[in-house]
């Protein structure tokens, strides 16, 4: 299976962002990708004053990427967007996965919200406008289980262990808009850790560059194998990178070093 990660610099022009996303998907298809993954908030990263109105799953955003998947004959993980939420003033940060026919295969609503205050560095309160999801999600892509997560979820290993051990995921997907300040020290380390401890491929598509005053994203989108080796990494630009997932290698690693199988229940004393 060939996987593509699409790295883009979404800003405050939704039409332009979607046009760029479509061009990246076309590049991925031309490279022979079976599935392409876009970053968190593919359609808009900019001042909250210009934020598009949240939509239902089958709204303009979903229709746009359903059409792209169908026309390109490729699975599409459409990053994430603001889905109409449970209460006024709160939307969901939602990922959609479409199969080769354009049919919706899976929906995931980001569980862990980025509420962080680093004096002089980062101040962000995602929960002020985003409602947390409550359930995990797996998309079966051409027979391969893909566990779905989003950005800040990456810091919560129990979610990934549940996807791998309880839901049988072999690939873990991370669309993200990781900030520069934390990304340069933590992004690769966390991605490789999630791959190693769960013996899964990790496919991580990030935003790159400046988006609004005071917000820059790290980029470095990458694909990591179950041994923790980075097999593809994007340079610091809007681009597409691909890698072939060797599922026989995944099986061999799990057989030779059966850490998932060796897990034991325990109690806290």
Buried (B, 14 or more C-beta within 10 A) or exposed (E): BBBBBBBBBBBBBBEEBBEBBBBBBBBBBEEEBBBBBBBBBBBBBBEEEEBEEBBEBEBBBBEBBBBBBBEBEBBBBBBBBBBBBEEEEBBBBBBBBBBBEBEBBBBBBBBBBBEBEEEEEBEBEBEEBBBBBEEBBBBBBEEBBBBBBBBBBBEBBEBBBBBBEEEEBBBBBBBBBBBBBBBEEBBBEBBBBBBBBBBBBBBBBBBBBEBEEEBBBBBBBBBBBBBBEBBBBBEEEBBBBBBBBBBEEBEEBBEEBEEBEEEEEEEEE
